[in-house]
Amino acid sequence: MKSGEREVKAAGLPYRLRRGLGWTIGALIDQLYPPICAACGGPIAASHGLCPDCFRTLQPITAPLCPVLGIPFEVAVGPDALSAEALADPPPFARARAAVRYGETAQSLVTRLKYGDRTELADICARLMARAGHDYWAARPLLVPVPLHPSRIRFRRYNQSLLLARQLGRHLGLDVDPHLVRRHRKTRSQIGLSGDSRARNVQGAFSTHADAVVRLRGRRVVLIDDVYTTGATVKAVTRTLLRGGAEAVDVLTFARVVRGEEVPI
């Protein structure tokens, strides 16, 4: 395990203790380990939240934006205007939306959720995602998390995308199917790879469950992940779902890397 990941996991110790011992002794845990901001680690009044400064630094993605890729526009250009990326390389999914830009605070939340055993952060992220995907919910879609390879789950012990999907399902009353798609081929980490390399890395890595046609027939799916970087992973999973019989696939992530910004993951 990298030293940075060890530090993040250590910071999550009081939250693991709280989960293991039960919430009835939460007050005692808060006395021993005063609540801290989920992003910066500064003191806050109650557990599982952000300090006012960090909350203000989150950058929500709101209209005007590309109706397909969800990329924010600097100025309003009309409801049907597509981004250059959507025109140049139309995605297999119908729409993509993200709650916030992948800035410093969002990166801190994602890192703690993925590597720091801060699984309670999924609820904070999911609440923001529910608002970002408000156009999706009238169709009562099936929520499907981007799967991890079994070896990575053994190492990390959970799939952060599944945690997000479950929290969304709980808040919105929607079904979640974590077994519909599997990652049957182990892939290298996407960190540091170019867009083309990311696409090649996940090509052929996913497959659907044997009875996917029955489970997907006539269903609209919302594919859930933590961060949209180049879209290589969600595009690969979307193609797998469409081959499996999904009527259409939308994508929803907590954060999104916006063009012109550094790709930090």
C-alpha atoms as one frame of an Amber mdcrd trajectory, in Angstrom:
protein
   0.000   0.000   0.000   1.326   3.466  -0.873   2.228   5.794   2.010  -0.467
   8.288   0.991  -3.127   5.572   1.102  -1.906   4.496   4.568  -2.297   8.071
   5.822  -5.810   8.313   4.403  -6.791   4.992   5.980  -5.384   6.098   9.349
  -7.465   9.274   9.205 -10.575   7.126   8.865  -9.936   5.186  12.096 -12.651
   6.827  14.247 -15.240   6.197  11.535 -14.304   2.511  11.337 -14.554   2.321
  15.127 -17.994   3.929  14.997 -19.188   1.417  12.400 -17.747  -1.516  14.304
 -19.036  -0.598  17.754 -22.411   0.786  16.778 -23.881   4.246  16.579 -25.324
   4.143  20.106 -21.930   5.090  21.487 -21.409   7.774  18.854 -21.281  10.516
  21.481 -18.386   8.787  23.228 -16.513   8.348  19.959 -17.032  12.049  19.227
 -15.498  12.880  22.602 -12.453  10.724  21.925 -12.224  11.688  18.254 -13.919
  15.071  17.683 -15.741  15.277  14.323 -13.615  16.573  11.480 -14.396  17.871
   8.007 -14.551  15.070   5.463 -12.375  17.069   3.065  -9.802  19.115   4.992
  -9.772  17.425   8.399 -10.660  20.600  10.287 -13.051  20.531  13.274 -16.799
  20.591  12.617 -19.898  20.466  14.802 -21.231  17.064  13.687 -19.871  13.944
  12.025 -20.157  13.094   8.329 -20.062  16.601   6.951 -17.995  19.365   5.428
 -16.845  22.558   7.065 -18.386  25.744   5.604 -15.154  26.678   3.830 -14.848
  23.321   2.046 -18.522  23.250   1.138 -18.127  26.649  -0.509 -15.172  25.389
  -2.563 -17.196  22.611  -4.187 -17.966  23.614  -7.764 -21.447  22.364  -8.732
 -22.007  21.676 -12.417 -25.193  23.419 -13.455 -26.786  24.756 -16.643 -25.830
  25.820 -19.203 -24.225  22.527 -20.144 -23.935  20.058 -23.015 -27.159  17.993
 -23.026 -25.188  14.846 -23.907 -21.864  14.979 -22.052 -22.888  17.352 -19.284
 -19.860  19.586 -19.889 -20.562  23.073 -18.504 -20.654  25.946 -20.989 -19.256
  29.342 -20.045 -22.242  31.073 -21.644 -25.726  29.948 -22.655 -25.688  28.678
 -26.254 -29.163  27.175 -26.531 -30.775  24.051 -25.055 -29.844  21.787 -27.980
 -26.273  22.993 -28.537 -23.748  20.160 -28.192 -20.176  20.438 -26.989 -17.321
  19.965 -29.442 -16.478  16.679 -27.705 -19.989  15.291 -28.175 -19.970  16.221
 -31.859 -16.491  14.848 -32.538 -16.938  11.568 -30.660 -20.604  10.773 -29.881
 -20.754   8.538 -26.794 -22.724   5.273 -26.599 -24.683   6.540 -23.583 -27.583
   8.956 -23.901 -26.560  11.507 -21.277 -23.875  12.072 -18.670 -24.183  14.263
 -15.609 -21.898  14.990 -12.653 -22.537  16.797  -9.396 -19.306  18.808  -9.172
 -16.083  19.613 -10.966 -13.105  17.514  -9.921 -11.419  20.244  -7.896  -9.367
  20.048  -4.722 -12.275  19.444  -2.340 -13.945  16.888  -4.605 -10.635  15.073
  -5.021 -10.207  14.927  -1.250 -13.683  13.430  -0.800 -13.156  10.840  -3.539
  -9.737   9.847  -2.182 -11.089   9.329   1.324 -14.089   7.398   0.020 -12.023
   5.112  -2.222  -8.915   4.542  -0.141  -9.590   5.785   3.372 -12.419   3.521
   4.542 -14.615   6.625   4.784 -17.619   4.803   3.420 -20.022   7.217   5.124
 -18.940   9.848   2.577 -20.988   8.012  -0.041 -24.104   9.579   1.468 -22.768
  13.140   1.114 -21.767  12.492  -2.491 -25.010  10.695  -3.366 -27.183  13.571
  -2.149 -25.368  15.935  -4.507 -25.564  13.373  -7.313 -29.323  13.006  -6.851
 -29.751  16.693  -7.624 -27.389  16.565 -10.594 -29.337  13.675 -12.132 -32.801
  15.119 -11.515 -33.783  14.672 -15.173 -33.234  10.908 -14.894 -35.538   9.917
 -12.082 -38.992  10.215 -13.664 -38.215   7.107 -15.763 -37.545   5.056 -12.575
 -34.278   3.681 -13.974 -32.225   0.763 -12.723 -29.024   1.860 -10.977 -25.915
  -0.096 -11.991 -22.499   0.642 -10.441 -19.292   0.375 -12.455 -17.859  -2.951
 -11.240 -14.404  -3.587  -9.804 -12.348  -6.687 -10.521 -12.600  -9.224  -7.647
  -8.903  -8.823  -6.844  -9.348  -5.097  -6.321 -12.368  -5.639  -4.096 -10.333
  -8.066  -1.973  -7.702  -5.363  -1.535 -10.055  -2.399  -1.015 -12.882  -4.444
   0.600 -15.646  -2.467  -1.101 -16.615  -0.849  -4.387 -17.108   2.891  -3.950
 -19.395   3.041  -6.995 -21.687   0.461  -5.408 -21.788   2.491  -2.181 -22.850
   5.545  -4.181 -25.485   3.557  -6.080 -26.937   2.117  -2.873 -27.204   5.526
  -1.245 -28.893   6.917  -4.357 -31.269   3.972  -4.416 -32.113   4.518  -0.766
 -32.808   8.231  -1.204 -34.760   7.865  -4.457 -36.475   4.509  -3.958 -34.749
   2.965  -6.993 -33.502  -0.566  -7.581 -29.760  -1.253  -7.614 -28.256  -4.253
  -9.430 -24.575  -4.741  -8.495 -24.269  -8.114 -10.245 -25.575  -7.245 -13.690
 -22.137  -6.357 -15.072 -18.855  -7.937 -14.047 -15.270  -6.953 -14.663 -13.921
 -10.299 -15.812 -10.488  -9.048 -16.885  -8.100  -7.378 -14.476  -6.925  -4.047
 -15.882  -4.087  -1.788 -14.840  -4.894   1.417 -13.005  -6.138   4.222 -15.237
  -4.086   6.786 -13.308  -1.665   8.599 -15.579  -2.946   7.053 -18.818  -3.935
   9.097 -21.853  -7.475   8.991 -23.188  -6.580   6.478 -25.909  -4.629   4.316
 -23.458  -7.545   4.331 -21.023  -9.895   3.159 -23.763  -7.548   0.325 -24.766
  -7.032  -0.623 -21.127 -10.730  -1.349 -20.501 -11.594  -2.733 -23.937 -13.217
  -6.139 -23.505 -12.920  -5.987 -19.717 -16.655  -6.161 -18.944 -19.447  -8.663
 -19.504 -23.059  -9.044 -18.405 -24.679 -11.692 -16.228 -26.068 -14.721 -18.048
 -29.681 -13.591 -17.592 -29.000  -9.929 -18.406 -31.464  -9.956 -21.298 -34.290
 -10.771 -18.890 -33.166  -8.287 -16.247 -32.471  -5.482 -18.721 -35.317  -5.866
 -21.199 -37.107  -2.537 -21.556 -35.143  -0.973 -18.698 -33.423   2.352 -18.730
 -30.160   2.188 -16.781 -28.231   4.854 -14.908 -24.585   3.857 -14.650 -22.958
   5.085 -11.424 -19.280   5.934 -10.881 -17.255   8.280  -8.705 -15.361  10.354
 -11.298 -15.750  10.963 -15.030 -12.262  11.604 -16.404 -12.114  10.736 -20.107
 -15.212   8.536 -20.093 -13.333   5.429 -21.232 -14.639   3.196 -18.444 -18.289
   4.285 -18.525 -18.331   4.041 -22.317 -17.027   0.461 -22.146 -19.621  -0.512
 -19.526 -22.382   1.260 -21.472 -21.618  -0.770 -24.603 -21.760  -3.935 -22.509
 -25.163  -2.961 -21.076 -26.585  -2.092 -24.489 -25.410  -5.431 -25.898 -27.068
  -7.057 -22.897 -30.443  -5.572 -23.778 -30.698  -2.219 -21.957 -33.094   0.204
 -23.622 -30.782   3.156 -22.952 -27.989   4.105 -20.558 -27.370   7.392 -18.776
 -24.258   8.089 -16.695 -24.070   9.804 -13.311 -20.871  10.543 -11.387 -20.033
  12.540  -8.309 -17.268  14.538 -10.009 -16.118  15.322 -13.514 -12.833  16.489
 -14.993 -13.637  19.427 -17.269 -11.638  20.112 -20.416  -8.764  22.532 -20.019
  -8.221  21.369 -16.444  -5.414  19.095 -15.342  -6.314  15.398 -15.337  -5.146
  14.473 -11.815  -6.265  10.832 -11.797
